[in-house]
Amino acid sequence: MTKQSLLLTALLSAALLTGCWDRREINDVGFALATAIDRDSKGTFQVAVQVAVPTALSQSTRGMSNEGHTPVMTVISQGKEFDHLRADLQTQMSRKLNTSHRRVLVIGESMAKFGLHDVLDEFSRNPQNRLRTYLIVARGRKASELLSIEYPIEAYPSEGIREMEKLGLGTGSTLRDFLIESTMPGMQPIVTTYTLTKQQPHIFKIDGVAVFHDLKLVGYLEGPGVQGALIVKEKLKDSVFTLKIPSGGDHYINVQSKEIKCKPHVEIQNGKPHFSYHVAIQGIVMQNTSKLDLINPKYIEELNAALAKKVCEDVQAAIGQLQKLKSDGVGAGTELYRHHPDEWDKLKDDWPNQFAQQQFTVTADAQVRQVGMLGPQLEIPSSEVIK
Amino acid sequence: MWKRKTARKHQSKQHAELLNTEKLKQQRLTSSLQDNLDSLKDLFGHSPDLITRPFPGGMVLCIKTIVDLKRMEESVLATLQDGLRLDKLAAVELFRVQDQGRAVQELLEGSVLIFQQNAEEAFAIRIGNTEHRAIEEPQTESVIRGPRDGFTESIDVNLALVRRRLKTPSLRVEEFNIGEVSRTKVQLLSIEGITSSKLVNEMRQRLETIRIDGIMESNYIEEFIEDSPFGLFPTIQNTERPDVISAALLEGRVALLVDSTPFALVAPLTFWGALQSSEDYYSHFTVATALRWIRFVFLFIALLFPSIYVAITTYHQEMLPTNLLLSVASAREGSPFPALVEALMMEVTFEALREAGVRLPRPVGQAVSIVGALVIGQAAVEAGIISAPMVIVVSITGIASFTIPRYNFGIAMRLLRFPIILLAGTLGLFGIVIAIMILMIHLSSLRSLGVPYLYPVSPFSWQGLKDAVVRVPHWAKNRRPFLLQSPSPLRVPAGQNPEPPIQTPQSDAKGGTDT
């Protein structure tokens, strides 16, 4: 009995009295919400960390005035050696820096061109980091500029970027996706790029897709290529296609995409791989400027064909642009690696160049399911409606 | 340990001698009426309520405060006017008394002793006044649907309430008088042919070993016969409801009625039984099952919620969704105490408020709860002493702990919360896991009258689960709990589930001709 109670006392005092717990009260921790990484032409790295300011946050959520009181504080550290920057950041912080709630990682353009080799290890090794952090590239700008703006609709600016990534207008690439795509044989990562709007006050906007090769930024997708890449990745949501159909003359019909499936296929013909992509897309009509009564299935058939054609063009454009950049952002090599590993073995050493020479067939099956609440436009007289 | 127990036995022996009960049994009544009366009067110290009344050929002796004076006058004294004639005595309970011990016992039970000249025996007629509180609705186990009668302080009334529900000659009632001074009546109830004789024997043995001066409430008995005297969890159920007792008897359990308390005891009790309310059986089985699940969920909340809050906010901030974390952080900003201290303070305050509310007279109790709501709720937060999330945690925990239907089981959960909060505050989630493991080990080592506490989950039994995790319809509850070892395990014959009548043209036609 005495032995047991002695043991219990010893255990209890070890737990309670020594105080050697890794307890950290919530108000002794500074939660990083976003990190911006830059590198200037002279090779100086800069890391800017946006840290949440809870008091300011509570004021803004309670509806009190928060003029000049953004609920974030930005801590900036510069240096030639990237590895020391985190320690340097802590020297400016009264609270322990915690990155487990970082939502967004912004890479400046010059930093992305320099390459992320040195950066990524820290992010993948430290258990505090979330792999679900969104990774984006600041196009033509320093990454810290994206974090320095006000974005009043969300509680803090980085939340805005995160929500935009979730909308399906960009690739929605997280750190995890980026790491998977850059280590997968025959695949290269593509991530969303952001820039600032021209009008005052500046806010950030999605500005296309950045293409990486061997962890280095090699270029951007432009125009229809952006949409095409998102279709192949099945990331596109609620995107609007502006279509013309033969019966409608010069008038446009806007169709919003709903569900997108993209099925890659690779087969060997005459000892050479042949890639094909089949896209199945569903859409709903959002706008009809023609005089057509869209209730008529004939026009829907035409719309389907037009949508399918547009989708094929977009995907072809994306592949074409990627081939020019010699970066396999659609993962064609991965398909080859998975289904024909022998062929892949022959091609893998020279895959960037091989990818640029491959033939791609794109087919699409489009289905417009809804025409909205109206057949023809409401405001034109029924005599003018083309049934 | 062994030494201490024998010492205690020795002491109790001395105790019994002090009270002379054994000795009195040896002393037979003498043929001298006066001697008998005098020695009894001496034994009672010439108490003023011990009265004698002569009748032709003898003397009547009784304690006037505990006999029904009206009955004494009408059915005893009136008949005795012409001397004692047994065939004329309108008495339900008539005993022959031959020794002093029995005489004393009968007097204390409320009998009238009739002594005759030159007789070595006396007659005892039980006319004790059966004054008792009216049968009221049980205070501790109220139901929306179900019988509203509750036990009273009178054991006879209580037994009557059970008898009224179980109209069978097989209802076995064994009576014990426990307490050297109080001689409290304790009745062991079982049903011959349903209750395992092992259970009855075990309970009888445990009751027979009790040596105590007095029993004031059934908890005295409970603490003597519990399987784990130091454990927090109750292994014997107490209830105010005769329907609960009757249902338990039908399951093959044993019950104890204790005189002078409305709380009867039922054993064995399992963990799941402690989470059941009698209303589970009076409402639709789907509703009962859903309510049981709510209780399971809230049991965990009552036990763990404050600890989880403390652990996550001080050790594992990465586990919270970012927005929740930031709003918790902004609420905790400027609160002066660590989360651990805050949690302990608030939980203790809550328990104190609850205790004050129970103990105080009802009108004052309400005042306490109003002040408490203001103090715990608003004022503490606005004064910046306590953070707002903590108040929410404490109130949810409070509500959760009140969903546990058995009060003593709920208390156990509430007390266990405090060590777990401490563990959570020192070791984080790891501490909580340790606490749960210790709790699990303890629970699975518990026995209640030999039945494992976690039965039917561990040891596992499909049949048992029908009335633990869910509550199946009464027609599907075919067997009595296996571990109660009932001699007739079959309870409800299978195949009684109601079905829509089969509609065939023939049966329709037949039905037509019948009517």
Interface residues (C-beta under 8 A of the other chain):
Chain A: A15 L16 W21 D22 R23 R24 E25 I26 N27 V29 F31 L33 A52 P54 T55 L57 S58 T61 N98 S100 H101 R103 Q128 R130 A155
Chain B: T313 T314 Y315 Q317 E318 T322 N323 L325 L326 S327 V328 A329 S330 A331 R332 E333 G334 S335 P338 A339 L340 L422 L423 G425 T426 L427 G428
